[in-house]
Amino acid sequence: MDDASTKKSLLSLKAELQNQEDAFQETNKPLELDQARLGRLSRMDAMQVQEMELETSRRRVLHISKIDGALMRLKEGEYGYCYVCGEELDARRLKIDPTTTRCLYCAD
């Protein structure tokens, strides 16, 4: 994959994730625990769902940050090389996860 298509792919993925995060932030509200309307189990379920949504959001923000790092490395000509040892990363590894920063040896 060349630099232009890699950049296009990363920007597309970032835009998709950012749209999802923006939509989540617009709809995310503090949980209302109306004890008259909801039973104890329903409140617990609602709290669990909210926690899962918050964790999904946290992971999405982290992934956007990793994409930003990959775009910076691409701009600086360092994309595709291990951050630790400097060896070139396997193209198959980058195809699976274009934000990868370490070779298999250094990732262990």
C-alpha positions as CSV (number, residue, x, y, z in Angstrom):
1,M,0.0,0.0,0.0
2,D,1.5,3.4,-0.9
3,D,1.6,6.4,1.3
4,A,-1.3,8.2,-0.5
5,S,-3.7,5.3,-0.2
6,T,-2.6,4.7,3.4
7,K,-3.3,8.3,4.3
8,K,-6.7,8.2,2.5
9,S,-7.6,5.0,4.4
10,L,-6.5,6.4,7.8
11,L,-8.4,9.7,7.2
12,S,-11.5,7.8,6.2
13,L,-11.3,5.6,9.3
14,K,-10.7,8.6,11.5
15,A,-13.7,10.5,10.0
16,E,-16.0,7.5,10.6
17,L,-14.8,7.1,14.2
18,Q,-15.1,10.8,14.8
19,N,-18.7,10.8,13.5
20,Q,-19.6,8.0,15.8
21,E,-18.0,9.8,18.7
22,D,-19.8,13.0,17.9
23,A,-23.1,11.2,17.7
24,F,-22.4,9.5,21.1
25,Q,-21.5,12.8,22.8
26,E,-24.7,14.4,21.5
27,T,-26.9,11.7,22.9
28,N,-24.9,10.8,26.0
29,K,-26.7,12.1,29.1
30,P,-26.4,11.4,32.8
31,L,-28.4,8.3,33.7
32,E,-31.7,9.2,35.4
33,L,-32.5,6.6,38.0
34,D,-36.2,7.3,38.6
35,Q,-36.9,4.8,41.4
36,A,-40.6,5.1,41.0
37,R,-40.5,4.1,37.3
38,L,-37.6,1.6,37.3
39,G,-37.1,-1.5,39.4
40,R,-33.7,-2.3,41.0
41,L,-32.7,-4.7,38.2
42,S,-33.7,-2.3,35.5
43,R,-31.6,0.4,37.1
44,M,-28.6,-1.9,37.3
45,D,-29.1,-2.9,33.7
46,A,-29.3,0.8,32.7
47,M,-26.1,1.5,34.6
48,Q,-24.3,-1.4,33.0
49,V,-25.4,-0.3,29.5
50,Q,-24.2,3.2,30.2
51,E,-20.8,1.9,31.4
52,M,-20.4,-0.2,28.2
53,E,-21.2,2.8,26.1
54,L,-18.6,4.9,28.0
55,E,-16.0,2.2,27.5
56,T,-16.7,2.0,23.8
57,S,-16.3,5.8,23.6
58,R,-13.0,5.6,25.5
59,R,-11.7,3.0,23.0
60,R,-12.9,5.0,20.1
61,V,-11.1,8.1,21.3
62,L,-7.9,6.0,21.8
63,H,-8.2,4.6,18.3
64,I,-8.5,8.2,16.9
65,S,-5.4,9.1,18.8
66,K,-3.5,6.1,17.3
67,I,-4.7,7.2,13.8
68,D,-3.4,10.7,14.5
69,G,0.0,9.2,15.4
70,A,0.1,7.1,12.3
71,L,-0.7,10.2,10.2
72,M,2.1,12.1,11.9
73,R,4.6,9.2,11.2
74,L,3.4,9.1,7.6
75,K,4.0,12.9,7.3
76,E,7.5,12.6,8.8
77,G,8.5,9.6,6.7
78,E,8.6,7.2,9.7
79,Y,5.5,5.2,8.9
80,G,6.0,1.5,8.5
81,Y,9.0,1.3,10.8
82,C,9.2,-0.2,14.3
83,Y,9.3,2.6,16.9
84,V,11.6,0.5,19.1
85,C,14.2,-1.1,16.8
86,G,13.7,0.8,13.5
87,E,13.2,-2.3,11.4
88,E,10.6,-2.2,8.6
89,L,7.2,-3.5,9.7
90,D,5.6,-6.4,7.8
91,A,3.1,-5.1,5.2
92,R,0.6,-7.7,6.3
93,R,0.8,-6.4,9.8
94,L,0.2,-2.9,8.7
95,K,-2.7,-4.0,6.5
96,I,-4.5,-5.5,9.5
97,D,-3.7,-2.6,11.8
98,P,-2.4,0.5,10.1
99,T,-1.7,2.2,13.5
100,T,0.9,-0.5,14.5
101,T,4.1,1.0,15.9
102,R,6.1,-2.1,16.7
103,C,7.3,-5.2,14.9
104,L,6.4,-8.6,16.3
105,Y,9.7,-9.1,18.0
106,C,9.5,-5.7,19.9
107,A,5.7,-6.1,20.6
108,D,6.5,-9.0,22.9
